[in-house]
Amino acid sequence: MAPIPGSGLAKGLAVTLRTMTRKSVTEQYPDAQPELPPRTRGVIGLFEENCTVCMLCARECPDWCIYIDSHKETVPPAAPGGRERSRNVLDRFAIDFSLCMYCGICIEVCPFDALFWSPEFEYAETDIHDLTHERDKLREWMWTVPAPPALDPAAEEPKEIAAARKTAEKLAAAQDEPGEEQS
């Protein structure tokens, strides 16, 4: 069956008329802030206390937009007769958001939970060089990171917690058994 000439035009006009009769849903952005979804990817916040300068985030970044500088510091022994240890101290942590593609690989590979998504999105600059944000700015965005969602009460218990609970129950049962002397 061949299409009727002009049927496409009629369908298009019908869509236009239907849209014209609806109320517009334009949000007045600067005056009214938009409601963002809970998992919005804005900028990356740094929880500096958790950063061990392992450099995994910088190595895994496909854009090479994370810059980390550190130095080693000697820590005195914790107990008398112990040995001195060395640890890395973070000197610089910067992310160049003009290069970042917001893939989130750096956040996923961080084993110490030092990087988080912040829903903050208003950080436009007039100069592209100002889009390299140092650790003080990244630390400020940590306060805008939303709390993690609550755990589902119907979910299964994580394997790690279940194993730890079983071990604790076995130890408690072994200590409660009378008649056996512990040496």
N, C-alpha and C positions, 0 to 999 in steps of 0.2 A: 504494500500500500504506500503510495507516494505521499509525502507530507503536503499539507495544504499550503499554498504560497502565502507568506505573511504570518504563519503561525508562530514563528520564532519572535517576530516583532511584537505580536500580541502578548506572548508570554513575558517578554522583557518589560513591556509597558505595564502589565499586571503587577509585576514585582516592584516596579517604580512607584505605582500608585499605592500599593500596600505599605511600602516603606514610608511614603510621604505622610500617611495618616497616623503613624506611630509617633509617640513622644520621643524626643532625642534623649540620649543618656550620656551626654557630654559632661565630664567632670571638670570643674574649674581648678586645674592642678595647682598652681602656686597658692591659691587661697584654701583649697581643701585637699588634704593629704589623701592619697589613695590607700585603700585597705589592701595590704599585700598578703599573698598566700604565706602560710607558715614556713615553707621551705624556700623562700625567695633567696636568690643568689645576688647579693649586692657587692660587698667588698669582703676582704679576708681580715679577720681580727686575730691578733697575736696574744696568747696567754703566756707571757714571757717566763713566768716561774716554771712552766713545764718544759720549756725548750732546753734541750741538752746539747745543742749545736751538732747534731748528728749529720746534718746536711742532706738528709734524704729528700726533703722537699725541693731543695735547689737542684739536686741531681735528677730527680724525676720530672721536673717541670719541662714540658715540651717547648716552651717559649724562652726559657732561660731568663725569666724576669724576676727571679728571687736572688737577692744579693746578701750573703752572710759573711761576716768577718768575726773572728774570735781569737782568743789567745789562751794559752795554758797557764794555770795557776796551781801552785803547790798548796795542798791542804795538810795541816799538821796531823799527826796520828790521833785517832780517836781515844786510844787507851795508851797508858805508858808502856813502852817497849814495842809498840806497833811501828809500822813504817809509814812514811809520808806518801800521800797519793797526789796525783795530778788530775785536774778536771778542766774542762773547757768552759770559758767564760764568754758570753755573748757580747761582742762589741757593737756590731751593726747587723740589723735585720731590716731589709727594705724590699718592697715589692713595687715594680714599675707597672702600674695599671694601664699605661699606654700600650704595653706589650701583652699583658695578661689576656687570655681568652676565656677565663672563668670556667675552666674545665673541672676544677676541684681535685685534681690528682694530688696536689700538695697536701690537701686536708686529709685525703684518704690514706696516704702513705705515712703520715706522721704517727709514729708509734706511741707518742707521749701526750697526745691530745693538746698540742700547743696552738693549732690553727683551727679556726672556726669560721663558718659563713655568718656574716652580719647582713641584715636586710637593708642596711644603709645604702642609698643609691644617689644621693645628692652630693657629689664630690667633683663636679665639673671645674675645670681650670681654664684660664685664658692662655696659659703657656704650657706646652706639652711636657716640659721639664718638671713642672710642679706635680705631675701625676706619679712621680716616684715618691712613695710614702715611706718614711722611716719608722722605726719601731715605736716611737712615742705616739704617732698618729694611729698606727695599727693597734696599739694598746688601748687607746681611747675607744676604738670600735668594739672592744670586747664587752663594754657595758651595754651595747645595743643587741648583742647576741641573745636570741630568745632561749628560754629554758628548754631542755629536751622534753619531748612529750612523755606523759606518764606511761608506765608499763601496762600492758594489757593484763588484767587480772586472770583472764582465761587462758593466757599463754602458758606454754610448757616452761618448767623451770630450766634455766640454762645448765648445760652439762657441768660446767666448772663449779657452780654453786651446789648442785646435787652431789657431786663427788666430794666436795669439802664437807657437806652436811653428813654424808654417810661415814666419812672418816672420823668426824667429831663424835658421832653416835657410837662407833666401835670403840673409840678411846674411852668414852664415858662408861660404856658397858664393861670394858676390861677393868676399869678402876672400881666399879661397884661390885664386882664379883668377890664374895668373901672366901676365905680359905686359901687363897693363893697369895704367897708372899712375893713382894716385888724386891728384887735384889739390886 
